[in-house]
Amino acid sequence: MTHIISIANQKGGVGKTTTTINLGVALAHMKKKILLVDLDPQGALSAGLGIKPGEPEHTIYEVIMNEHVPVNRAVTPVQAYLDVIPADNDLAAAEIELIPEIRRELVLRRAIEPLDNWYDYILIDCPPSLSLLTVNALCASTGVIVPMQCEFFAIRVIKMLLDSINRTRDRLNPNLELLGILATMYSTGTVHSREVLDELRELYGDKVFEIVIYNSIRFAEASVAHKAMIDYAGNHKGARAYKKLAEEVLKSTEADGA
């Protein structure tokens, strides 16, 4: 069985793409076969892995909008055990073009279904909105990880996302599970970050990962180098945190009978 995990938060700049890339690479280092799906029209995941706009012959847009483009033709190998389906600005048009589709929330699920059992994990980098693309990702997934920046206003949007996840599970995808909320961009030594993290854990308890991703310029440096932090600076505490997250995800999904 392939585990499909959406990395989702309607707030931008919270570390969704960084989490998708680093979790994917960490799992690939554990010799798990991984596919990353870039579902953000901004294409940050694709750029972060060094894929240039217009370079791939096919993107996720064509896979979901053109039934004559099989999903395997859009798969681009990146490194050992790690592939990606890239995105570009064309994906922005999908929001409108999907509206007349029958069961439009399930288009992505149907499109990637042929890849079931090809990969151990498929990670979907969602756009920063509760859009039709995000709903498609949730409908295709077995799990969700929610990165959340350690600031007060970020907590306010979490409830909206969790409500959306619950509605999707109740109405469209009973297999969907919240794997956890991941605190990101934690500023060491600031009272604000500590208070936000404490409140988050008070509100959501064991649904908050013990792992915390600290704020560091090294993540930006790794992005410029088109590398995951794990490959760019493997001993950095950010790399170690994502390795630990991969272990937690592996443990959680195996416990569910994988």
C-alpha positions as CSV (number, residue, x, y, z in Angstrom):
1,M,0.0,0.0,0.0
2,T,1.2,3.5,-0.8
3,H,0.8,6.1,1.9
4,I,-0.3,9.4,0.5
5,I,0.4,12.4,2.7
6,S,-0.6,16.0,2.1
7,I,1.5,18.8,3.6
8,A,-1.1,21.5,4.0
9,N,-1.8,24.9,5.5
10,Q,-3.8,27.7,3.9
11,K,-1.3,30.2,5.4
12,G,1.7,30.8,3.2
13,G,5.3,30.9,4.3
14,V,4.9,28.3,7.1
15,G,7.4,25.7,5.7
16,K,5.1,23.4,3.6
17,T,7.6,23.1,0.8
18,T,10.6,22.8,3.1
19,T,8.8,20.1,5.0
20,T,7.8,18.2,1.9
21,I,11.3,18.2,0.4
22,N,13.1,17.4,3.6
23,L,10.7,14.7,4.8
24,G,10.8,13.1,1.3
25,V,14.6,13.1,1.2
26,A,14.8,11.8,4.7
27,L,12.5,8.9,3.8
28,A,14.4,8.3,0.6
29,H,17.6,8.0,2.7
30,M,15.8,5.3,4.6
31,K,15.5,3.5,1.2
32,K,11.7,4.2,1.0
33,K,10.5,4.8,-2.6
34,I,9.2,8.4,-2.6
35,L,7.2,10.5,-5.0
36,L,6.8,14.3,-4.3
37,V,3.8,16.0,-6.0
38,D,4.0,19.7,-6.5
39,L,0.4,20.9,-6.3
40,D,1.2,24.6,-5.9
41,P,1.0,26.8,-9.0
42,Q,4.0,28.8,-7.7
43,G,6.1,25.6,-8.3
44,A,8.3,26.2,-5.2
45,L,8.9,22.5,-4.7
46,S,9.9,22.0,-8.3
47,A,12.3,25.0,-8.1
48,G,13.7,23.8,-4.8
49,L,14.7,20.6,-6.4
50,G,16.4,22.4,-9.3
51,I,13.7,21.8,-11.9
52,K,13.4,24.8,-14.3
53,P,10.1,26.1,-15.6
54,G,9.4,24.6,-19.0
55,E,12.1,21.9,-18.6
56,P,9.8,18.9,-17.8
57,E,7.8,17.7,-20.8
58,H,4.7,17.1,-18.5
59,T,3.5,18.5,-15.2
60,I,0.8,17.8,-12.7
61,Y,-1.5,20.2,-14.6
62,E,-1.6,18.0,-17.7
63,V,-2.0,14.8,-15.6
64,I,-5.2,16.1,-13.9
65,M,-6.6,18.0,-16.9
66,N,-5.7,15.7,-19.8
67,E,-6.8,12.1,-19.6
68,H,-4.5,11.3,-22.4
69,V,-1.4,12.1,-20.4
70,P,-0.7,9.1,-18.0
71,V,0.7,10.0,-14.7
72,N,3.9,8.1,-15.1
73,R,4.9,10.4,-18.1
74,A,5.1,13.3,-15.7
75,V,7.4,11.6,-13.2
76,T,10.9,13.1,-13.0
77,P,13.6,11.2,-11.2
78,V,15.6,13.5,-8.8
79,Q,17.9,11.2,-6.8
80,A,18.0,7.6,-5.5
81,Y,14.5,6.5,-4.3
82,L,13.1,10.0,-5.0
83,D,10.9,11.2,-7.9
84,V,8.9,14.3,-8.4
85,I,5.9,15.4,-10.5
86,P,6.5,19.1,-11.1
87,A,4.2,22.1,-11.4
88,D,4.3,25.4,-13.1
89,N,2.0,28.5,-13.5
90,D,-0.4,26.5,-15.8
91,L,-1.7,24.8,-12.7
92,A,-3.4,28.1,-11.6
93,A,-5.9,27.6,-14.5
94,A,-7.0,24.2,-13.0
95,E,-9.0,25.9,-10.3
96,I,-11.4,27.3,-12.9
97,E,-11.2,24.4,-15.4
98,L,-12.1,21.8,-12.8
99,I,-15.4,23.5,-11.8
100,P,-17.6,21.8,-14.5
101,E,-16.0,18.4,-13.8
102,I,-18.2,15.7,-12.3
103,R,-16.8,14.8,-8.8
104,R,-14.2,17.4,-9.3
105,E,-12.8,16.9,-5.8
106,L,-11.6,13.4,-6.8
107,V,-9.7,14.3,-10.0
108,L,-6.3,14.0,-8.5
109,R,-7.1,10.8,-6.7
110,R,-8.1,9.2,-10.0
111,A,-5.1,10.6,-11.8
112,I,-2.5,9.2,-9.4
113,E,-4.3,5.9,-8.7
114,P,-2.2,4.0,-11.2
115,L,0.9,4.7,-9.0
116,D,-0.5,2.8,-6.1
117,N,2.1,0.3,-4.8
118,W,4.8,1.9,-7.0
119,Y,5.9,4.1,-4.1
120,D,6.0,3.6,-0.4
121,Y,5.0,7.3,0.2
122,I,3.6,10.0,-2.0
123,L,3.9,13.5,-0.5
124,I,1.8,16.3,-1.8
125,D,2.9,19.9,-1.4
126,C,-0.4,21.9,-1.2
127,P,-1.0,25.5,-2.3
128,P,-1.4,28.1,0.5
129,S,-5.2,28.2,0.4
130,L,-8.3,26.0,1.1
131,S,-8.8,25.8,-2.6
132,L,-10.2,23.1,-4.9
133,L,-6.6,21.9,-5.4
134,T,-6.1,21.5,-1.7
135,V,-9.4,19.6,-1.4
136,N,-8.2,17.3,-4.2
137,A,-5.1,16.6,-2.2
138,L,-7.0,15.8,0.9
139,C,-9.4,13.5,-1.0
140,A,-6.4,11.7,-2.5
141,S,-4.5,11.3,0.9
142,T,-4.4,8.9,3.7
143,G,-2.8,11.4,6.0
144,V,-2.1,15.1,6.6
145,I,0.8,16.9,8.2
146,V,0.2,20.6,9.0
147,P,3.3,22.8,9.3
148,M,2.5,25.8,11.5
149,Q,4.8,28.8,12.0
150,C,5.3,29.7,15.7
151,E,3.4,33.0,15.7
152,F,0.1,34.0,17.2
153,F,-1.8,34.6,14.0
154,A,-0.8,31.2,12.6
155,I,-2.8,29.5,15.4
156,R,-6.0,31.3,14.3
157,V,-6.0,29.6,10.9
158,I,-5.3,26.1,12.1
159,K,-8.9,25.5,13.3
160,M,-10.2,26.3,9.8
161,L,-7.9,23.8,8.2
162,L,-8.7,21.1,10.8
163,D,-12.5,21.7,10.2
164,S,-11.8,21.3,6.5
165,I,-9.9,18.1,7.1
166,N,-12.8,16.8,9.2
167,R,-15.4,17.7,6.6
168,T,-13.4,16.0,3.9
169,R,-13.1,12.8,6.0
170,D,-16.8,12.8,6.8
171,R,-18.1,13.5,3.3
172,L,-15.4,12.4,0.8
173,N,-12.5,10.4,2.2
174,P,-13.1,8.3,5.3
175,N,-9.4,7.1,5.2
176,L,-8.0,10.6,5.9
177,E,-6.1,11.0,9.1
178,L,-4.3,14.0,10.8
179,L,-0.8,12.7,11.3
180,G,0.2,15.8,13.3
181,I,0.8,19.5,13.5
182,L,4.5,20.4,13.0
183,A,5.8,23.6,14.7
184,T,8.1,25.4,12.3
185,M,10.2,28.6,12.3
186,Y,10.7,28.5,16.0
187,S,12.8,31.4,17.2
188,T,15.2,30.3,19.9
189,G,15.0,32.4,23.1
190,T,11.9,34.4,22.2
191,V,9.0,34.4,24.7
192,H,6.5,34.6,21.8
193,S,7.6,31.4,20.1
194,R,7.6,29.5,23.4
195,E,4.1,30.8,24.3
196,V,2.7,29.9,20.9
197,L,4.1,26.4,21.1
198,D,2.7,26.0,24.6
199,E,-0.7,27.2,23.5
200,L,-0.7,24.9,20.5
201,R,0.1,21.9,22.6
202,E,-2.6,22.9,25.1
203,L,-5.2,23.1,22.3
204,Y,-4.3,20.0,20.3
205,G,-2.4,17.8,22.7
206,D,-0.7,14.7,21.2
207,K,-1.7,15.9,17.7
208,V,1.3,18.2,17.9
209,F,4.6,16.6,17.0
210,E,7.3,16.8,19.7
211,I,9.7,17.6,16.9
212,V,10.2,21.4,16.4
213,I,11.8,23.0,13.4
214,Y,13.9,25.9,14.4
215,N,14.3,29.1,12.3
216,S,17.6,29.1,10.5
217,I,19.1,30.9,7.5
218,R,20.6,27.5,6.5
219,F,17.2,26.5,5.1
220,A,17.3,29.4,2.6
221,E,20.9,28.5,1.7
222,A,19.9,24.9,1.0
223,S,17.0,26.2,-1.2
224,V,19.4,28.3,-3.3
225,A,21.6,25.2,-3.7
226,H,18.5,23.2,-4.8
227,K,19.0,20.8,-2.0
228,A,17.2,19.5,1.0
229,M,18.8,20.5,4.3
230,I,19.5,16.8,4.9
231,D,21.8,16.8,1.8
232,Y,23.1,20.3,2.2
233,A,24.1,20.2,5.9
234,G,23.2,16.8,7.3
235,N,24.4,17.5,10.8
236,H,22.5,20.7,11.2
237,K,19.7,20.6,13.9
238,G,17.1,21.3,11.2
239,A,18.3,18.2,9.2
240,R,18.2,16.1,12.4
241,A,14.7,17.3,13.1
242,Y,13.4,16.2,9.7
243,K,15.2,12.8,10.0
244,K,13.3,12.4,13.3
245,L,10.1,13.4,11.7
246,A,10.6,10.8,9.0
247,E,11.1,8.2,11.8
248,E,7.8,9.3,13.4
249,V,5.9,9.1,10.1
250,L,7.3,5.7,9.4
251,K,6.4,4.5,12.9
252,S,2.9,5.9,12.7
253,T,2.1,4.5,9.3
254,E,3.6,1.1,10.0
255,A,1.5,1.0,13.2
256,D,-1.6,1.4,11.0
257,G,-0.8,-1.8,9.3
258,A,1.5,-0.9,6.5
